[in-house]
Amino acid sequence: MSSSSGFLGNLPVLDAKNWDRWCIQMKVIFGYQEVLDVVENEISSLKENPSEAERKEYREAKKRDCKALFLLHQAVDDVHFQKISMAKTAHEVWKILEQCHSGGDKACQLESYFIGYMAISNKHHLQHQNGVFGKKMLQQ
């Protein structure tokens, strides 16, 4: 799953139906990539007149945040990417996704129900058309 560069080849992709499994898998990946802390917690901003050690620690945290953000962007479908694309940190993205899938954002649930309804509706419509056209072809 991991190449020599440390990046993962096949990330699980979040869609409307697999939040619980995806969440568990991503937390393991974040732990392996040593970025779980920046996903679960905000990065502290630099205080006024930081020491060299504080600046270095902040740069490292920002680097881990960018890595986590990269992983998150790769591991969501187009619908979810639209929801998270404006977030600036991995923690913001995680909060948006948690809210979306915990029932906090009913629009996500309604959207997935609507997509399912449309798929069923289209299937029935095609079956009806095939039945009508099939009968007409037999009558000719």
N, C-alpha and C positions, 0 to 999 in steps of 0.2 A: 504494500500500500504506500510505502514511503520510498522516494527516490534518494539518490545519494546527496541531493541538495537539501533534503529535509522537508520538501513540499510533498503533499499527499497527491496521489494520482486520481483516485476516485472518491470524491466527497459525496456524502448523502445529500440529496436535494430536497429541500422543504417544499411540499405542495399543500393543498388544502386539507389533506387527509392524514398526514403522517407526523404531526407535531410531536407527540409523545416519544416515538422512536427516534426521530430526528434530534430532538433535544438531548436525549441520553447520549446518542452517538457524538454529537457536536461537543458536549462537555468532556467526553473522553479525548477527542481530538484536541480541544483547547488545552487540556491538561498535558497531553503529550507534547504539544507545541510550546508549552510554558507560557500561555497567554490567558489562562482562565481567570486570573486575578483582575485583568483589565476589562474582561467581559462582564464580570459580576460586580465590579466596583468602579466608580469614577476615578479617573486619574486626578490626583491633587495638583492644583496649579502651583506654579512657582511663587514663593513669597517674595517680597521686596528684598533686594540685595542678597540673592542666594549665594551660597558657597559653591565652590567648584564641584564638590561631591554632590550637592543637591542638584546642580545643573546636569551633571552626568546621570544621576538617577532619573531625573525627569526625561532626558533624551532617551534613555533605555525604555522607560515606560511608554513613551510616545512610539518608539519603534515596535514594541510588542503590541500596542494598540493598532498600529497600521497593519501588522501581520494578522491580527484577529479580524480586523475589518475586511481585509483581503479574503480570508477564509469564509467569512459570512457572505460576502458578495458572490462568491463562487458556489455557495451551497443553498441558494434559494432559486425558486422558479421566477419567471418574469413578473407575475402578479405581486409576489412578495418583494421583489427588487424595487418595483415602483414605490412601495410603501416605505422602504428603508433608504432609498438612494440619497436623500437629503441629510441623513444623520451624519454627524461629524466624528463620532466615536463608536467603538464596538459596543460599549455599554449602552449607548442610546439605541443602537440597532437591536440589541438583545431585549431591551425594555419594550420597544415597539412590537417585536415579534411575540413576546410574552403576553402583552396586552391583547394583541390580535387573536391569540389562541386560547386565552383564558376566559373568553366571553366578554372581556372589557370592550371589545370592538365588535359589535353585532354585525357591522357591515361585512366583515370577513366571512362570518358564518352565513349570512344571507347570500353573499356572492357565491360561495361554494354550493349552497342549496340551489341557487338559480342556474348555475352551470350544470348541475346534475339534472335539474328539471328540463333544461333545454336539450340535453343529450337524450333523455327519455322521450321527450316530445318529438324530436327530430326522428328518432328511431321508429316511433309509431306512425309518423307521417310518411316515412319512406315505405314502411310495411303496407300502409293503406294504398299508396301510389302503385306499388308493385302488384298488389292484389287487383286493383282497378285495371291497370294496363295489361296485366296478365290475362284477365277475363276478356278484354277487348281483342287481344291478339288471338285468343282461342276462338272467338266468334267469327273472325274474318276468314 
